[in-house]
Each structure stands twice: as C-alpha cells, then as structure tokens.
Amino acid sequence: MSAVLSPSPTPVARRATRLPRVPFSVLLSFLAIGVIIAWSLVPGLFTSFDPASGVPANKLLGPSAAHWLGTDHLGRDLYTRIVYGTASSVASALIAVAIGVFVGGLIGLLAGFLQGWTDIVLARLVDVLLAIPNLLLAVIVVTALGFDTTNAAIATGVSAVAVFARVMRAEVIKTRQATFIEAAYLQGGSRWYILLHHVLPNASRSVVSLAVLQFGLSILVIASLAFLGYGDPPPASDWGLLIAIGKDYLKWPWLVYAPAFVTIITVLSMNRISRWLRNTH
C-alpha cells in the first residue's frame, strides 16, 4: 500500500505561520524601554548616590568617571536624579494612558456600536475635546485639580480621551459591517454579547498600538507640565523639572541636555515600537 503524502504547505501558508521579523531599530527601542523600566522598578541597582542630597563642594562638576552626567548646583549626581525620576515619569504616563484607554475606548465603543443619538452626542463631545490643544487642556485640568504629578497624569489622560474615542469609534463601525457580525446575529446572539465577544476584541487591536504611542506622548506632556511648574516641587527629580532647573545654569549644559536626551530617547523608542506594532497587525 502506498503511503499517503500530506500536501506541503503553500508559500502563503508558510508566510502566515512565520513570525514577523523584528527590525534592528525596534530591538534597540525595546532595549531602551527595558532600561527605563528597570530604572523605574529598581533604581538602587544602577546608582549608589542619594538623589535628594549632595556635596556642596562638588557642585556643577562636569561628566566624569565618578559622576557620569555631572552634578547639579547642589552637588547632587545628575545621573542618579534622572534614574530616580524615572519611576514618577513612567507611573504618571501609565495613569494617563489607562484613563485615555478606558474612558476614550468606552466612549468610542458605545458611539460606534449604538449609533443614533448616542453617536451624535458622544461624537460632538469628542469634537469639542479635539478642538482644544492637548497641552492647553492638560494645563486647564491640572490647574483645577492642583499642582501635583498625579494630577498632571490625570490631566494628561483627560487630554488623550478624544484620540482614543475617535480611533475606537472608527474601528467599531468597520467591525460592525463585517460578515461574521451578521452571522453572529443570525445565530441568535444578543447585541451586548456580540459587542463584548466579537466587536470589542476585533476593534481594540488598533487601540493597542495607539496606547503604546500615547505612552510616549504622555511622558512628553507630563515633562512639559513639570517644566512649567505644574508637577511636584523640588527636591523631586521628574525629568521635566530637571530640565526646568537646568535652564537656569546654561553655562553647564549637561544639566539640560542629559534629562532632555533621556526624555527624547524614551519618546522616540515608544513611537518606533508603536509603528512596528501597527504594521504587524
């Protein structure tokens, strides 16, 4: 009896099962974000200096083997202050993204699925929020809540609600028109069952890459608020606050360049990862 040979997979099938290739720039971005996360979780492993106290005799020293990024006007190690300020920046960005995803996603989900008057009212609310620049809206909210890093995170999250709502609404409307949604109705599925088990999982894919992008943008907005004085006061070491303090000592440029460079690298890394995630979907 001749053996039955199974057909070899077609090129299309082989491409479908192959894992997506990760570009070198994406690997570098993941490495940078990994370092940032490690700084925020265990800062004591990366430096032995105290971020709040320094040696006045060592003030305004340039970068060296002892102080990698130099010292500030109070003799505090600048690298240490950046490392310890990472936790506040990352936590604030996570709070902002969580608010934007939950509130904005819920608005977009209900507007796109229920449609009718619900869609009209919620869509107009989103239009109003989009008409206000993000930083200006964040300043208004943090002024009403009080000057604090947590309030700055909440304000940043509120400013991101409209973006998540618009993306979610567009994805829900596109998903509602799919054939499998009509099949789910024909099989007797209720509206809320279809919403939670079919529409939400498929519509949320684009929100994932947007959340990664918004994480980087939130760090930038929160740093801007701290630079303007809307975050925690000294001796806090938020990245924006370090830049604000350093601008008064431009004769020693590392006080500005070091925290600004870390902020820029973090934001660019998140943007690159977000673009890669969007292209792999």
N, C-alpha and C positions, 0 to 999 in steps of 0.2 A: 504494500500500500504506500503510495507516495505521500510524503508529508505535505501538509497544507501550510504554505508560507504566508505569514501575515504581511500585508502590504506595508512597504516602508513609508514613513511619514513624508508628506509633501513638503516642499520648501516653505510654503505658507505656514504649515503646522509647526515646522521646526523654528521659524521665526517667532511664532506666537509663544512657544514654550521657553524660548531663550530669555535669560534675564537681561534687563536693559543695561547697556554699557554705561558706566559712570565716568564722565569726563574728569580729567585731572583737576580742572578748576573747581569742580564740585567736591572732589576729595579734599582739596585744600580748604574749601569753605566749611566742610564738616569738621575738619581738624581745628579750624579757628573757633567754631562754635563749641566744640568739645572742650577746648581750653577755657573758654568763657564760662561754660557750665561748671567746670572743675573749680575755677576761681570762686564762683558764687557759692559752691557747696562746702569746700574745704580750703578757705583762703590761707589758713595757718600752715598748710603743707608747702606753700610757694614762697613764703617770706617769714622771717623771724622778727621783723621790726613791728613796733606798735604804730597803728595808723593815726592815732589821736595825739601822741606825744612825740616830741623830737628833741634834738640837742641844739640849743640856740647857736652854739659855736659852729655848727655845721650848716648853717642856713645858706640857701642859694648856691649849693655846690653843683657843679656840672656832672653829667653822667660819668660814672667810673665803675671799677670792679666792685667797690663797696656799695655804691648806690647806682644801680643800673640806669635809672632815669633821672638821676639827680635828686636834689632836695628842694623843699619849698622855703618860704620866708620864715618859717618857724623851725627849720631844721628837720622836718619830717620827711621820711623816704617817700618819694613820689610814686614809685612802683608799688609800694605797699598800700598806699592810699587808693590807687587805681584798682588793685586786686580786691581790697575790702569794699570798695564802692560798687563792685560788680553785682553783688547779691541784691542790693537795693534796685539797681537798674533792671536786672533780669526779672525780679519778682514784680516790679511795677509794670513791666511790659507784659508779663503773663496775666496780671489782673486786667490790664487794658484789653488784651486780646480776648480773654474769657468773656468780658462784658460785651464786646463787639460781636463775638460769635453767637452768644446766647440771645441777646436782645435783638440784634440785627437779623440773625438767622430766623428767629421766631416771627418777626415782622414780615420778612420776605416769604417765609413758608406759608403763612396764613393769607397774605395778599395774593400770592400766585396760585394757591390752590382753591381758595373760596371765591376769589374774583368778585364781581358785582360791586356793591357799595363798600365792602370791606377793602377791596383792592384800591378803589378810588381814594378813600380816606387815608389809608396807610401809604399809598404812593405819594400823595400830596405832602404827608409828613416827612417822608424821605427826601422829597424835592426841597423842602424848607431847610432840612439839615445839610443837604449838599450845597445849598446856596451860601452857606457860611463857611469860610476857610477853617480847616481843621485846627490850626494853632489858635486862631481867634476864638473858636468855640471852646477849646480846652481852657483858654485863659478865663473866659466868662464863667465856666463851670467851677474851676478851681478857686476863683475869687469868691464865688458864692459859698463854697464848701469850707474854705480856709486853706492857708498855705501849709502844705504837708505833702510828702512824697506819695502817700496812699491816695490822698485826694487828687493829686496830679495824675495818678494812674487811672482813677475813676473818670476824671475829666477827659483823658486821652481815649478811654474806652467809649465814652459817650460820643466823642467826635468820630469814632470809627463805625458807629452803628449803621449809618446810612449806606456806607460802602458794602457792608456785609448784607444788608437788606436788599439792595439792588441786585447783587450777584445771585443771592438765593432765589429771589423772585424770578429772575430770568431763567435759572436752571429748573425751577419748579414748573414754569409754564412750558418749557421744552419737554420736560419729562412727562407731563400730563398728556401730551399729544402722541406718546409712544404707543406702539401696538400692544405691548404687554400690559399696559394700564387698562386698555379697553378689554383685554382678555380677563383681567382680574375682576372687572365689573361684571362681565358676563358669567363668571363663575360664582357670583353672589357675594363678593367682598364688599364690606361697608366702606363708606367714604373715609372714616378715620382709620380703619385697618389698612386701606390702600395708602393713605397718607403716611402712616408710620412705618409700614413694612416695605413699601415699594417706592414711593415718591421721595421720602426723606433720604434713604441710603444712596439713591442714584443722584439726587440733586446736590448732596453735600460734598461730592468729590471736588468740585472746583473751589469750595469753601476752604478745603484743607490747604491748598497752595496759597490761597489768599490769606489765611491765618498766619502762615509762615512769613509771607511778605509783610503783613501788618505788624508782626512781632518786631521786625527790624525798624519799621516806620515808627512804632510806638516808642522804641528806645530813643529814636531821634527826637520825637516830640517831647518826651519826658526830660531828656537832656536840655532841650530848649527852654522848657518851663523852669528847670533848675537853674539854668543860666540867667534867666530873667528874675530869679529870686522867689519863685512860687513853690519850691521844694523845701526839703529840710534845711535848716540853717547850719552853719559850721558848729562843731567840727565834723559834720557829716562829710562823706567823700564821694557823693554822687558825681558821675562823670561831667555832667553839665556844670555843677558847682565848682569842680576843679578847674574847668575852662574859664569860668567867670572870675575865679580868684587869680588865675594865671594871667589874665589880660591886664592886670594892674602891674605886672612885672615883665613887660615885653622885652626888657633888656636880657632876660633869662628865658629864651623862647621855649625851652623844653617843658616849662610849666603849662604851656598851652598846647604845644604840638603832641605831647605824649598822650594825654587823655583824649584829644581830638582824633588822633590816629587810631586808638583802640575803638572809639565810637564808630569811626568810618569803616574800619575793617569788619566790625560786627554787622553793621547795616548792609554792607555790600555782600557779605557772606550769606546773610539771610535772603537777600534778593536773588543771589545766584541759585541757592537751593530751591527757592520758590519757583523760579523759571524752569529749573530741571524737573521738578515735580509736575508742573503744568504740562510740559512737553511729553512726559512719560505716560500721562493718562490717555 
